[in-house]
């Protein structure tokens, strides 16, 4: 089967950011005098930031803001997964097009510029465009995705992110 168009997520797919995000989250918890182990926070963040906040700091109204400040500091030097840039390059060299869809705000544009992968993308959609619901195909509580989502083609960092 030949594919021409590829839809990518950034964090956890092309960008190796989970350690940075986890460390920022744990540090923010400490600022609020809350202790949590690295692995539990990491697992919650792989589901979503909102899930992690609900799990560890649901009563702190400004937690997300403080966490995102720390995370942004850590992401000032973003790191791609090994081979990510080469893969984008090779696909494009064979006529493929790349699209990036991210739940992050326009910070994504800075991150892809810093990593040198911006030129590979035909279109980039961020949360600022408001065009999609956050992780619509996943419900941790119900453990299933909607049947209308089974035909989506997506490359993501979680087991449920890949649909062909």
MODELLER restraints for C-alpha pairs under 7 A, 6 or more apart:
rsr = mdl.restraints
at = mdl.atoms
rsr.add(forms.Gaussian(group=physical.xy_distance, feature=features.Distance(at['CA:4:A'], at['CA:95:A']), mean=6.81, stdev=0.5))
rsr.add(forms.Gaussian(group=physical.xy_distance, feature=features.Distance(at['CA:4:A'], at['CA:96:A']), mean=4.53, stdev=0.5))
rsr.add(forms.Gaussian(group=physical.xy_distance, feature=features.Distance(at['CA:4:A'], at['CA:97:A']), mean=6.14, stdev=0.5))
rsr.add(forms.Gaussian(group=physical.xy_distance, feature=features.Distance(at['CA:5:A'], at['CA:96:A']), mean=5.71, stdev=0.5))
rsr.add(forms.Gaussian(group=physical.xy_distance, feature=features.Distance(at['CA:5:A'], at['CA:97:A']), mean=4.82, stdev=0.5))
rsr.add(forms.Gaussian(group=physical.xy_distance, feature=features.Distance(at['CA:5:A'], at['CA:98:A']), mean=6.01, stdev=0.5))
rsr.add(forms.Gaussian(group=physical.xy_distance, feature=features.Distance(at['CA:6:A'], at['CA:97:A']), mean=6.10, stdev=0.5))
rsr.add(forms.Gaussian(group=physical.xy_distance, feature=features.Distance(at['CA:6:A'], at['CA:98:A']), mean=4.88, stdev=0.5))
rsr.add(forms.Gaussian(group=physical.xy_distance, feature=features.Distance(at['CA:6:A'], at['CA:99:A']), mean=6.03, stdev=0.5))
rsr.add(forms.Gaussian(group=physical.xy_distance, feature=features.Distance(at['CA:7:A'], at['CA:98:A']), mean=6.02, stdev=0.5))
rsr.add(forms.Gaussian(group=physical.xy_distance, feature=features.Distance(at['CA:7:A'], at['CA:99:A']), mean=4.71, stdev=0.5))
rsr.add(forms.Gaussian(group=physical.xy_distance, feature=features.Distance(at['CA:7:A'], at['CA:100:A']), mean=5.73, stdev=0.5))
rsr.add(forms.Gaussian(group=physical.xy_distance, feature=features.Distance(at['CA:7:A'], at['CA:101:A']), mean=6.96, stdev=0.5))
rsr.add(forms.Gaussian(group=physical.xy_distance, feature=features.Distance(at['CA:7:A'], at['CA:154:A']), mean=5.66, stdev=0.5))
rsr.add(forms.Gaussian(group=physical.xy_distance, feature=features.Distance(at['CA:7:A'], at['CA:155:A']), mean=6.40, stdev=0.5))
rsr.add(forms.Gaussian(group=physical.xy_distance, feature=features.Distance(at['CA:8:A'], at['CA:99:A']), mean=6.03, stdev=0.5))
rsr.add(forms.Gaussian(group=physical.xy_distance, feature=features.Distance(at['CA:8:A'], at['CA:100:A']), mean=4.77, stdev=0.5))
rsr.add(forms.Gaussian(group=physical.xy_distance, feature=features.Distance(at['CA:8:A'], at['CA:101:A']), mean=6.16, stdev=0.5))
rsr.add(forms.Gaussian(group=physical.xy_distance, feature=features.Distance(at['CA:8:A'], at['CA:154:A']), mean=6.50, stdev=0.5))
rsr.add(forms.Gaussian(group=physical.xy_distance, feature=features.Distance(at['CA:8:A'], at['CA:155:A']), mean=5.26, stdev=0.5))
rsr.add(forms.Gaussian(group=physical.xy_distance, feature=features.Distance(at['CA:8:A'], at['CA:156:A']), mean=6.69, stdev=0.5))
rsr.add(forms.Gaussian(group=physical.xy_distance, feature=features.Distance(at['CA:9:A'], at['CA:100:A']), mean=5.80, stdev=0.5))
rsr.add(forms.Gaussian(group=physical.xy_distance, feature=features.Distance(at['CA:9:A'], at['CA:101:A']), mean=5.48, stdev=0.5))
rsr.add(forms.Gaussian(group=physical.xy_distance, feature=features.Distance(at['CA:9:A'], at['CA:102:A']), mean=5.57, stdev=0.5))
rsr.add(forms.Gaussian(group=physical.xy_distance, feature=features.Distance(at['CA:9:A'], at['CA:155:A']), mean=6.46, stdev=0.5))
rsr.add(forms.Gaussian(group=physical.xy_distance, feature=features.Distance(at['CA:9:A'], at['CA:156:A']), mean=5.54, stdev=0.5))
rsr.add(forms.Gaussian(group=physical.xy_distance, feature=features.Distance(at['CA:10:A'], at['CA:102:A']), mean=6.40, stdev=0.5))
rsr.add(forms.Gaussian(group=physical.xy_distance, feature=features.Distance(at['CA:11:A'], at['CA:17:A']), mean=5.89, stdev=0.5))
rsr.add(forms.Gaussian(group=physical.xy_distance, feature=features.Distance(at['CA:12:A'], at['CA:18:A']), mean=6.40, stdev=0.5))
rsr.add(forms.Gaussian(group=physical.xy_distance, feature=features.Distance(at['CA:12:A'], at['CA:157:A']), mean=4.97, stdev=0.5))
rsr.add(forms.Gaussian(group=physical.xy_distance, feature=features.Distance(at['CA:13:A'], at['CA:156:A']), mean=5.37, stdev=0.5))
rsr.add(forms.Gaussian(group=physical.xy_distance, feature=features.Distance(at['CA:13:A'], at['CA:157:A']), mean=4.95, stdev=0.5))
rsr.add(forms.Gaussian(group=physical.xy_distance, feature=features.Distance(at['CA:14:A'], at['CA:80:A']), mean=5.61, stdev=0.5))
rsr.add(forms.Gaussian(group=physical.xy_distance, feature=features.Distance(at['CA:14:A'], at['CA:81:A']), mean=5.71, stdev=0.5))
rsr.add(forms.Gaussian(group=physical.xy_distance, feature=features.Distance(at['CA:14:A'], at['CA:84:A']), mean=5.74, stdev=0.5))
rsr.add(forms.Gaussian(group=physical.xy_distance, feature=features.Distance(at['CA:15:A'], at['CA:79:A']), mean=5.87, stdev=0.5))
rsr.add(forms.Gaussian(group=physical.xy_distance, feature=features.Distance(at['CA:15:A'], at['CA:80:A']), mean=4.30, stdev=0.5))
rsr.add(forms.Gaussian(group=physical.xy_distance, feature=features.Distance(at['CA:15:A'], at['CA:81:A']), mean=5.77, stdev=0.5))
rsr.add(forms.Gaussian(group=physical.xy_distance, feature=features.Distance(at['CA:16:A'], at['CA:79:A']), mean=5.67, stdev=0.5))
rsr.add(forms.Gaussian(group=physical.xy_distance, feature=features.Distance(at['CA:16:A'], at['CA:80:A']), mean=5.35, stdev=0.5))
rsr.add(forms.Gaussian(group=physical.xy_distance, feature=features.Distance(at['CA:16:A'], at['CA:81:A']), mean=5.31, stdev=0.5))
rsr.add(forms.Gaussian(group=physical.xy_distance, feature=features.Distance(at['CA:20:A'], at['CA:71:A']), mean=6.66, stdev=0.5))
rsr.add(forms.Gaussian(group=physical.xy_distance, feature=features.Distance(at['CA:20:A'], at['CA:74:A']), mean=5.80, stdev=0.5))
rsr.add(forms.Gaussian(group=physical.xy_distance, feature=features.Distance(at['CA:21:A'], at['CA:71:A']), mean=5.57, stdev=0.5))
rsr.add(forms.Gaussian(group=physical.xy_distance, feature=features.Distance(at['CA:22:A'], at['CA:38:A']), mean=6.79, stdev=0.5))
rsr.add(forms.Gaussian(group=physical.xy_distance, feature=features.Distance(at['CA:22:A'], at['CA:41:A']), mean=6.23, stdev=0.5))
rsr.add(forms.Gaussian(group=physical.xy_distance, feature=features.Distance(at['CA:22:A'], at['CA:42:A']), mean=5.46, stdev=0.5))
rsr.add(forms.Gaussian(group=physical.xy_distance, feature=features.Distance(at['CA:24:A'], at['CA:67:A']), mean=6.29, stdev=0.5))
rsr.add(forms.Gaussian(group=physical.xy_distance, feature=features.Distance(at['CA:24:A'], at['CA:70:A']), mean=5.33, stdev=0.5))
rsr.add(forms.Gaussian(group=physical.xy_distance, feature=features.Distance(at['CA:24:A'], at['CA:71:A']), mean=5.18, stdev=0.5))
rsr.add(forms.Gaussian(group=physical.xy_distance, feature=features.Distance(at['CA:25:A'], at['CA:67:A']), mean=5.73, stdev=0.5))
rsr.add(forms.Gaussian(group=physical.xy_distance, feature=features.Distance(at['CA:26:A'], at['CA:36:A']), mean=6.66, stdev=0.5))
rsr.add(forms.Gaussian(group=physical.xy_distance, feature=features.Distance(at['CA:26:A'], at['CA:38:A']), mean=6.93, stdev=0.5))
rsr.add(forms.Gaussian(group=physical.xy_distance, feature=features.Distance(at['CA:28:A'], at['CA:66:A']), mean=6.74, stdev=0.5))
rsr.add(forms.Gaussian(group=physical.xy_distance, feature=features.Distance(at['CA:28:A'], at['CA:67:A']), mean=5.58, stdev=0.5))
rsr.add(forms.Gaussian(group=physical.xy_distance, feature=features.Distance(at['CA:29:A'], at['CA:35:A']), mean=6.50, stdev=0.5))
rsr.add(forms.Gaussian(group=physical.xy_distance, feature=features.Distance(at['CA:41:A'], at['CA:52:A']), mean=6.54, stdev=0.5))
rsr.add(forms.Gaussian(group=physical.xy_distance, feature=features.Distance(at['CA:44:A'], at['CA:51:A']), mean=6.08, stdev=0.5))
rsr.add(forms.Gaussian(group=physical.xy_distance, feature=features.Distance(at['CA:44:A'], at['CA:52:A']), mean=4.74, stdev=0.5))
rsr.add(forms.Gaussian(group=physical.xy_distance, feature=features.Distance(at['CA:45:A'], at['CA:51:A']), mean=6.95, stdev=0.5))
rsr.add(forms.Gaussian(group=physical.xy_distance, feature=features.Distance(at['CA:45:A'], at['CA:52:A']), mean=5.45, stdev=0.5))
rsr.add(forms.Gaussian(group=physical.xy_distance, feature=features.Distance(at['CA:78:A'], at['CA:111:A']), mean=6.49, stdev=0.5))
rsr.add(forms.Gaussian(group=physical.xy_distance, feature=features.Distance(at['CA:78:A'], at['CA:115:A']), mean=6.61, stdev=0.5))
rsr.add(forms.Gaussian(group=physical.xy_distance, feature=features.Distance(at['CA:79:A'], at['CA:115:A']), mean=6.98, stdev=0.5))
rsr.add(forms.Gaussian(group=physical.xy_distance, feature=features.Distance(at['CA:80:A'], at['CA:115:A']), mean=6.95, stdev=0.5))
rsr.add(forms.Gaussian(group=physical.xy_distance, feature=features.Distance(at['CA:85:A'], at['CA:117:A']), mean=6.42, stdev=0.5))
rsr.add(forms.Gaussian(group=physical.xy_distance, feature=features.Distance(at['CA:88:A'], at['CA:120:A']), mean=6.57, stdev=0.5))
rsr.add(forms.Gaussian(group=physical.xy_distance, feature=features.Distance(at['CA:89:A'], at['CA:120:A']), mean=6.96, stdev=0.5))
rsr.add(forms.Gaussian(group=physical.xy_distance, feature=features.Distance(at['CA:97:A'], at['CA:121:A']), mean=6.95, stdev=0.5))
rsr.add(forms.Gaussian(group=physical.xy_distance, feature=features.Distance(at['CA:97:A'], at['CA:122:A']), mean=6.32, stdev=0.5))
rsr.add(forms.Gaussian(group=physical.xy_distance, feature=features.Distance(at['CA:98:A'], at['CA:120:A']), mean=6.44, stdev=0.5))
rsr.add(forms.Gaussian(group=physical.xy_distance, feature=features.Distance(at['CA:98:A'], at['CA:121:A']), mean=4.81, stdev=0.5))
rsr.add(forms.Gaussian(group=physical.xy_distance, feature=features.Distance(at['CA:98:A'], at['CA:122:A']), mean=5.71, stdev=0.5))
rsr.add(forms.Gaussian(group=physical.xy_distance, feature=features.Distance(at['CA:99:A'], at['CA:121:A']), mean=5.52, stdev=0.5))
rsr.add(forms.Gaussian(group=physical.xy_distance, feature=features.Distance(at['CA:99:A'], at['CA:122:A']), mean=5.76, stdev=0.5))
rsr.add(forms.Gaussian(group=physical.xy_distance, feature=features.Distance(at['CA:99:A'], at['CA:123:A']), mean=5.07, stdev=0.5))
rsr.add(forms.Gaussian(group=physical.xy_distance, feature=features.Distance(at['CA:99:A'], at['CA:124:A']), mean=5.86, stdev=0.5))
rsr.add(forms.Gaussian(group=physical.xy_distance, feature=features.Distance(at['CA:100:A'], at['CA:121:A']), mean=6.90, stdev=0.5))
rsr.add(forms.Gaussian(group=physical.xy_distance, feature=features.Distance(at['CA:100:A'], at['CA:123:A']), mean=6.46, stdev=0.5))
rsr.add(forms.Gaussian(group=physical.xy_distance, feature=features.Distance(at['CA:100:A'], at['CA:124:A']), mean=4.68, stdev=0.5))
rsr.add(forms.Gaussian(group=physical.xy_distance, feature=features.Distance(at['CA:100:A'], at['CA:125:A']), mean=6.10, stdev=0.5))
rsr.add(forms.Gaussian(group=physical.xy_distance, feature=features.Distance(at['CA:101:A'], at['CA:124:A']), mean=5.99, stdev=0.5))
rsr.add(forms.Gaussian(group=physical.xy_distance, feature=features.Distance(at['CA:101:A'], at['CA:125:A']), mean=4.74, stdev=0.5))
rsr.add(forms.Gaussian(group=physical.xy_distance, feature=features.Distance(at['CA:101:A'], at['CA:126:A']), mean=6.01, stdev=0.5))
rsr.add(forms.Gaussian(group=physical.xy_distance, feature=features.Distance(at['CA:102:A'], at['CA:125:A']), mean=6.27, stdev=0.5))
rsr.add(forms.Gaussian(group=physical.xy_distance, feature=features.Distance(at['CA:102:A'], at['CA:126:A']), mean=4.93, stdev=0.5))
rsr.add(forms.Gaussian(group=physical.xy_distance, feature=features.Distance(at['CA:102:A'], at['CA:127:A']), mean=6.44, stdev=0.5))
rsr.add(forms.Gaussian(group=physical.xy_distance, feature=features.Distance(at['CA:103:A'], at['CA:126:A']), mean=5.85, stdev=0.5))
rsr.add(forms.Gaussian(group=physical.xy_distance, feature=features.Distance(at['CA:103:A'], at['CA:127:A']), mean=4.82, stdev=0.5))
rsr.add(forms.Gaussian(group=physical.xy_distance, feature=features.Distance(at['CA:103:A'], at['CA:134:A']), mean=6.32, stdev=0.5))
rsr.add(forms.Gaussian(group=physical.xy_distance, feature=features.Distance(at['CA:104:A'], at['CA:126:A']), mean=5.86, stdev=0.5))
rsr.add(forms.Gaussian(group=physical.xy_distance, feature=features.Distance(at['CA:104:A'], at['CA:127:A']), mean=5.44, stdev=0.5))
rsr.add(forms.Gaussian(group=physical.xy_distance, feature=features.Distance(at['CA:105:A'], at['CA:126:A']), mean=5.40, stdev=0.5))
rsr.add(forms.Gaussian(group=physical.xy_distance, feature=features.Distance(at['CA:105:A'], at['CA:127:A']), mean=4.97, stdev=0.5))
rsr.add(forms.Gaussian(group=physical.xy_distance, feature=features.Distance(at['CA:105:A'], at['CA:128:A']), mean=5.37, stdev=0.5))
rsr.add(forms.Gaussian(group=physical.xy_distance, feature=features.Distance(at['CA:106:A'], at['CA:126:A']), mean=6.08, stdev=0.5))
rsr.add(forms.Gaussian(group=physical.xy_distance, feature=features.Distance(at['CA:106:A'], at['CA:128:A']), mean=6.57, stdev=0.5))
rsr.add(forms.Gaussian(group=physical.xy_distance, feature=features.Distance(at['CA:112:A'], at['CA:118:A']), mean=5.04, stdev=0.5))
rsr.add(forms.Gaussian(group=physical.xy_distance, feature=features.Distance(at['CA:137:A'], at['CA:145:A']), mean=4.82, stdev=0.5))
rsr.add(forms.Gaussian(group=physical.xy_distance, feature=features.Distance(at['CA:137:A'], at['CA:146:A']), mean=6.19, stdev=0.5))
rsr.add(forms.Gaussian(group=physical.xy_distance, feature=features.Distance(at['CA:137:A'], at['CA:149:A']), mean=6.20, stdev=0.5))
rsr.add(forms.Gaussian(group=physical.xy_distance, feature=features.Distance(at['CA:138:A'], at['CA:144:A']), mean=6.38, stdev=0.5))
rsr.add(forms.Gaussian(group=physical.xy_distance, feature=features.Distance(at['CA:138:A'], at['CA:145:A']), mean=5.30, stdev=0.5))
rsr.add(forms.Gaussian(group=physical.xy_distance, feature=features.Distance(at['CA:139:A'], at['CA:145:A']), mean=6.67, stdev=0.5))
rsr.add(forms.Gaussian(group=physical.xy_distance, feature=features.Distance(at['CA:150:A'], at['CA:163:A']), mean=6.15, stdev=0.5))
rsr.add(forms.Gaussian(group=physical.xy_distance, feature=features.Distance(at['CA:151:A'], at['CA:163:A']), mean=6.37, stdev=0.5))
rsr.add(forms.Gaussian(group=physical.xy_distance, feature=features.Distance(at['CA:151:A'], at['CA:164:A']), mean=5.95, stdev=0.5))
rsr.add(forms.Gaussian(group=physical.xy_distance, feature=features.Distance(at['CA:152:A'], at['CA:163:A']), mean=5.34, stdev=0.5))
rsr.add(forms.Gaussian(group=physical.xy_distance, feature=features.Distance(at['CA:152:A'], at['CA:164:A']), mean=6.06, stdev=0.5))
rsr.add(forms.Gaussian(group=physical.xy_distance, feature=features.Distance(at['CA:153:A'], at['CA:162:A']), mean=6.56, stdev=0.5))
rsr.add(forms.Gaussian(group=physical.xy_distance, feature=features.Distance(at['CA:153:A'], at['CA:163:A']), mean=4.76, stdev=0.5))
rsr.add(forms.Gaussian(group=physical.xy_distance, feature=features.Distance(at['CA:153:A'], at['CA:164:A']), mean=4.66, stdev=0.5))
rsr.add(forms.Gaussian(group=physical.xy_distance, feature=features.Distance(at['CA:154:A'], at['CA:161:A']), mean=6.08, stdev=0.5))
rsr.add(forms.Gaussian(group=physical.xy_distance, feature=features.Distance(at['CA:154:A'], at['CA:162:A']), mean=5.02, stdev=0.5))
rsr.add(forms.Gaussian(group=physical.xy_distance, feature=features.Distance(at['CA:154:A'], at['CA:163:A']), mean=5.62, stdev=0.5))
rsr.add(forms.Gaussian(group=physical.xy_distance, feature=features.Distance(at['CA:155:A'], at['CA:161:A']), mean=6.12, stdev=0.5))
rsr.add(forms.Gaussian(group=physical.xy_distance, feature=features.Distance(at['CA:155:A'], at['CA:162:A']), mean=5.26, stdev=0.5))
rsr.add(forms.Gaussian(group=physical.xy_distance, feature=features.Distance(at['CA:156:A'], at['CA:162:A']), mean=6.17, stdev=0.5))
